[in-house]
């Protein structure tokens, strides 16, 4: 069973940076997508960035050029480096994994996911990011 545990959230002023981490334990598939998502109360959960088992990376339009997703395979950890943060980035951030993801799945999660669809197998508990102006 896959378990995901996020860390690294916090409060920062606009223009600042934060790095989120997501530690993965349990089963890992040969072809998978791992991604970051965020949700503001009252709004749908949206995709932020995705990284698949082949190394393909995709970002949502609102974070492209500011956020960087990466992973450390040895540590089984996914990261999200967030730079030039704005108050609009304030949200609960989640990492999630799709363990049967064909090529192109991460692009869907990063760009088009809005709370439904796909087949995400595991979610972390979330970590809050608050950006003040």
C-alpha positions as CSV (number, residue, x, y, z in Angstrom):
1,X,0.0,0.0,0.0
2,X,1.4,3.4,-1.0
3,X,1.6,6.1,1.6
4,X,2.5,9.7,0.9
5,X,3.5,12.3,3.6
6,X,4.0,15.9,2.7
7,X,6.0,18.5,4.6
8,X,7.5,21.9,4.0
9,X,4.4,24.1,4.0
10,X,4.3,27.4,5.9
11,X,3.8,31.1,5.7
12,X,5.8,33.4,3.4
13,X,5.5,36.9,2.0
14,X,4.8,37.5,-1.6
15,X,7.8,37.0,-3.8
16,X,9.3,34.4,-1.4
17,X,10.0,30.8,-1.9
18,X,9.1,27.5,-0.3
19,X,10.0,23.9,-1.0
20,X,7.5,21.1,-0.4
21,X,8.5,17.5,0.1
22,X,6.5,14.3,-0.3
23,X,7.9,11.1,1.0
24,X,6.7,7.9,-0.6
25,X,6.6,4.5,1.1
26,X,5.1,1.2,0.0
27,X,4.6,-0.2,-3.4
28,X,5.8,1.7,-6.5
29,X,4.8,0.8,-10.0
30,X,6.9,0.6,-13.1
31,X,4.9,3.3,-14.8
32,X,3.4,5.9,-12.6
33,X,2.7,9.6,-12.3
34,X,3.3,11.6,-9.1
35,X,2.0,15.1,-8.9
36,X,1.3,18.1,-6.8
37,X,-2.2,19.4,-6.4
38,X,-3.8,22.3,-4.4
39,X,-7.1,23.3,-3.1
40,X,-8.6,26.4,-1.7
41,X,-11.7,26.1,0.5
42,X,-14.8,26.2,-1.6
43,X,-13.0,25.5,-4.8
44,X,-12.1,22.4,-6.8
45,X,-8.8,20.7,-6.3
46,X,-6.5,21.6,-9.2
47,X,-3.4,20.1,-10.6
48,X,-0.1,22.0,-10.2
49,X,2.7,19.8,-11.5
50,X,3.3,16.2,-12.5
51,X,6.4,14.0,-13.0
52,X,6.1,10.5,-14.4
53,X,8.3,7.5,-14.3
54,X,9.9,8.3,-17.6
55,X,10.9,11.8,-16.3
56,X,8.3,13.7,-18.3
57,X,7.3,16.9,-16.5
58,X,4.2,19.1,-16.8
59,X,2.9,22.2,-15.1
60,X,-0.3,24.0,-14.7
61,X,-0.4,27.3,-16.5
62,X,-0.6,29.3,-13.4
63,X,2.6,28.0,-12.0
64,X,4.7,27.5,-15.1
65,X,8.0,29.3,-14.8
66,X,7.7,29.7,-11.0
67,X,7.4,26.2,-9.7
68,X,9.8,23.2,-10.2
69,X,8.9,19.6,-9.6
70,X,11.7,17.1,-9.0
71,X,12.3,13.8,-7.3
72,X,15.1,12.0,-5.5
73,X,14.7,8.3,-6.4
74,X,17.1,7.2,-3.7
75,X,15.1,9.0,-1.0
76,X,11.8,8.1,-2.7
77,X,10.8,11.8,-2.3
78,X,9.0,14.2,-4.6
79,X,9.7,17.9,-4.3
80,X,8.0,21.1,-5.3
81,X,10.2,24.2,-5.4
82,X,7.9,27.2,-5.4
83,X,9.4,30.6,-6.2
84,X,8.0,34.1,-6.7
85,X,5.0,33.1,-4.7
86,X,1.9,35.3,-4.7
87,X,-1.2,35.4,-2.5
88,X,-3.0,33.5,-5.2
89,X,-0.8,30.5,-4.4
90,X,-2.3,30.2,-0.9
91,X,-3.9,26.8,-0.7
92,X,-3.6,23.3,0.9
93,X,-1.1,21.4,-1.2
94,X,-1.3,17.7,-1.7
95,X,0.9,15.1,-3.4
96,X,-0.7,12.1,-5.1
97,X,0.2,9.1,-7.1
98,X,-1.3,7.3,-10.0
99,X,0.3,3.8,-10.1
100,X,-1.0,2.7,-13.5
101,X,-0.4,5.9,-15.5
102,X,0.2,5.5,-19.2
103,X,2.3,8.2,-21.0
104,X,0.6,11.5,-21.0
105,X,-1.3,11.0,-17.8
106,X,0.8,13.5,-15.9
107,X,0.1,16.2,-18.4
108,X,-3.6,15.7,-17.8
109,X,-3.2,15.9,-14.0
110,X,-1.0,19.0,-14.1
111,X,-3.1,21.0,-16.7
112,X,-6.6,19.7,-16.7
113,X,-7.4,18.0,-13.4
114,X,-10.2,19.8,-11.4
115,X,-11.2,17.5,-8.7
116,X,-12.5,14.5,-10.6
117,X,-11.3,12.1,-13.3
118,X,-8.2,10.1,-13.6
119,X,-7.3,7.3,-11.2
120,X,-5.2,8.6,-8.4
121,X,-4.4,5.8,-6.1
122,X,-3.0,7.6,-3.0
123,X,-3.1,11.1,-1.5
124,X,-1.0,12.7,1.2
125,X,-2.6,14.5,4.1
126,X,-1.8,17.9,2.7
127,X,0.4,20.8,3.8
128,X,-0.8,24.4,4.0
129,X,0.9,27.2,2.1
130,X,0.0,30.7,3.0
131,X,1.4,33.7,1.0
132,X,0.8,37.2,2.4
133,X,0.9,40.4,0.4
